[in-house]
Amino acid sequence: MLNISLKEWKQFFTSLTGYMALCLFLLLTGLILFVFPDTSILVMGYATLAGFFNLAPWLLIFMVPTITMRSFSEEYKSGTFELLKTSPIRPAVLVWGKYFGALLVVLCLLLPTLLYGVAVESLSAVGGIDMGATAGSYLGLFLLGSVFVAIGICVSSFTNNIVVAFIGAAFVCYLLFAGFEAVSKLSLFQGKIGYYIELLGLKFHYRSISRGVIRTDDLIYFIAVIASCLQITKQNIIKH
């Protein structure tokens, strides 16, 4: 599993696309946090990373599919998947290996943003940032990225077309993140029904963890979605 994960990680950064995606993510989040007047902490005048944590999920919806779109699609297209099927590697090991490899890339996207917290803390004259909420938001962002990776790999296992894998993964990520909240706000679903519909979406649980309170039901939700996506992936490559 470790060899597969490292191969996936190295493969992403052996091309210019990997470095471009990393630079683009950091550039956009940096502009939002320090430059654009509507979200810049330099304009607002108080220490907060709220702008970053509000924007980052939307960027990950498109960034993560660029990481996962080749996971199985490229294997199908190039014919190397047939070699993998005849190798002694178990399907579950292959799926989880690719998953952790892509997740490591996502971690490489998020780790440099810790410098934003250091910068905001150093710029703050009084009080500083809320460490509890910031830690919770980073955990929520990592869990969100983990789910997006599982979705991306799952979608990639259905097609040998990289573009289709990207569009499909981005659509499903968007649907699970914002779709349930949008449906819950319809007049037809006002009250408790709307609440339970919103509860099914990723944004609800991301916001819950971002408050700095780690709840068991939120963790179970993220783990269940990840496990379900990877189980579907495993069954799909077995039948492929």
PyMOL commands that set and color helices and strands:
alter all, ss='L'
color gray80, all
select helices_A, chain A and resi 2-13+16-34+41-44+50-68+73-78+80-86+91-123+131-156+162-184+187-189+192-199+202-210+216-239
alter helices_A, ss='H'
color red, helices_A
deselect
rebuild
show_as cartoon
